[in-house]
Amino acid sequence: MTANNEIKIKARHLVFSYGDNRVLQDISLDVHEGAITAVTGPSGQGKSTLLTLFNRLWEDIPGARMQGSVHIRLGGADQDIYHPSCSLPDLRRKVGMVFQIPNPLPMSIYKNVAFPLKMAGISNEAQIKDAVETALKQAFLWDEVKDRLREDARRLSGGQQQRLCIARALVVEPEVLLLDEPTSSLDGKATAIIEALIVSLKQACTIVMVSHDTAQVERVADRWVELKKGILVLA
Ligand SMILES: Nc1ncnc2c1ncn2[C@@H]1O[C@H](COP(=O)(O)OP(=O)(O)OP(=O)(O)O)[C@@H](O)[C@H]1O
């Protein structure tokens, strides 16, 4: 997939609060298909929160409230992701997310990547094995782990753990990947590998990425928006 003029995510008039704390004030944003869109801005401005509006991850937080709409083009059709007919498990499969701190599950490297497939009800071991290998290759990790797939994933380095988390997100072939400061806990070498990986993933999906690091955004992103005091500013 290459960047085109199709709109993958259309967010309109998003207003979001945690209790009395209004974090987002009337945000509207178009995310282009096959592109990397970066969201930057000072700390505490709502960048991570904005990502969670694209996969409804905020909904379990007590007192959190949202107004506005988010439409995502999934499987070739426009979906209002807040419409009651939208299936949350399907949405979470199609819109993957990777967090700031790598969060491998307490199990083997192989089982970490296979986990979302099992959750999706896939039981064919040959199919799972192929998908795990493909995702680990896509995440630039296969060569480093192919001989230690049964090892506990928590023994990997920080950069490897983050690539494992990216592989775990990729294994269900998401159409959108939300990356929340994916390199902020990593050193320069691990960051460089993940930046190259992110750019390569444009072939497979549309990416929305939060980053503090403006140099990184210039290296990686096709489009860049800034959040300031809950308002989006086109950078
Ligand atoms: N689960 C939550 N419950 C209550 N308030 C929250 C929650 N998560 C975030 N907030 C508050 O919402 C505001 C925005 O936080 P958010 O993490 O979205 O900002 P950010 O721009 O991503 O910050 P940073 O760059 O430091 O990660 C902050 O005031 C934060 O304290």
Ligand as a Chemical Component Dictionary entry (heavy atoms), coordinates in Angstrom:
data_LIG
# 
_chem_comp.id                   LIG 
_chem_comp.type                 NON-POLYMER 
_chem_comp.pdbx_formal_charge   0 
_chem_comp.three_letter_code    LIG 
# 
loop_
_chem_comp_atom.comp_id 
_chem_comp_atom.atom_id 
_chem_comp_atom.alt_atom_id 
_chem_comp_atom.type_symbol 
_chem_comp_atom.charge 
_chem_comp_atom.model_Cartn_x 
_chem_comp_atom.model_Cartn_y 
_chem_comp_atom.model_Cartn_z 
_chem_comp_atom.pdbx_ordinal 
LIG N1  N1  N 0 -6.873 7.284  32.488 1  
LIG C1  C1  C 0 -6.882 8.602  32.770 2  
LIG N2  N2  N 0 -7.686 9.078  33.744 3  
LIG C2  C2  C 0 -7.702 10.387 34.040 4  
LIG N3  N3  N 0 -6.967 11.326 33.425 5  
LIG C3  C3  C 0 -6.134 10.912 32.449 6  
LIG C4  C4  C 0 -6.051 9.539  32.078 7  
LIG N4  N4  N 0 -5.143 9.422  31.078 8  
LIG C5  C5  C 0 -4.677 10.665 30.851 9  
LIG N5  N5  N 0 -5.263 11.568 31.656 10 
LIG C6  C6  C 0 -5.038 13.010 31.672 11 
LIG O1  O1  O 0 -5.358 13.533 30.394 12 
LIG C7  C7  C 0 -4.430 14.523 29.994 13 
LIG C8  C8  C 0 -3.796 14.141 28.665 14 
LIG O2  O2  O 0 -3.034 12.947 28.841 15 
LIG P1  P1  P 0 -2.363 12.191 27.612 16 
LIG O3  O3  O 0 -1.580 11.060 28.173 17 
LIG O4  O4  O 0 -3.381 11.904 26.591 18 
LIG O5  O5  O 0 -1.385 13.332 27.063 19 
LIG P2  P2  P 0 -0.085 13.215 26.152 20 
LIG O6  O6  O 0 -0.064 14.442 25.303 21 
LIG O7  O7  O 0 -0.081 11.901 25.456 22 
LIG O8  O8  O 0 1.075  13.271 27.247 23 
LIG P3  P3  P 0 2.580  12.670 27.214 24 
LIG O9  O9  O 0 3.256  13.296 26.039 25 
LIG O10 O10 O 0 3.148  13.116 28.515 26 
LIG O11 O11 O 0 2.437  11.168 27.097 27 
LIG C9  C9  C 0 -3.427 14.675 31.144 28 
LIG O12 O12 O 0 -3.885 15.748 31.951 29 
LIG C10 C10 C 0 -3.571 13.357 31.874 30 
LIG O13 O13 O 0 -3.280 13.519 33.243 31 
# 
loop_
_chem_comp_bond.comp_id 
_chem_comp_bond.atom_id_1 
_chem_comp_bond.atom_id_2 
_chem_comp_bond.value_order 
_chem_comp_bond.pdbx_ordinal 
LIG N1  C1  SING 1  
LIG C1  N2  SING 2  
LIG C1  C4  DOUB 3  
LIG N2  C2  DOUB 4  
LIG C2  N3  SING 5  
LIG N3  C3  DOUB 6  
LIG C3  C4  SING 7  
LIG C3  N5  SING 8  
LIG C4  N4  SING 9  
LIG N4  C5  DOUB 10 
LIG C5  N5  SING 11 
LIG N5  C6  SING 12 
LIG C6  O1  SING 13 
LIG C6  C10 SING 14 
LIG O1  C7  SING 15 
LIG C7  C8  SING 16 
LIG C7  C9  SING 17 
LIG C8  O2  SING 18 
LIG O2  P1  SING 19 
LIG P1  O3  DOUB 20 
LIG P1  O4  SING 21 
LIG P1  O5  SING 22 
LIG O5  P2  SING 23 
LIG P2  O6  DOUB 24 
LIG P2  O7  SING 25 
LIG P2  O8  SING 26 
LIG O8  P3  SING 27 
LIG P3  O9  DOUB 28 
LIG P3  O10 SING 29 
LIG P3  O11 SING 30 
LIG C9  O12 SING 31 
LIG C9  C10 SING 32 
LIG C10 O13 SING 33 
# 
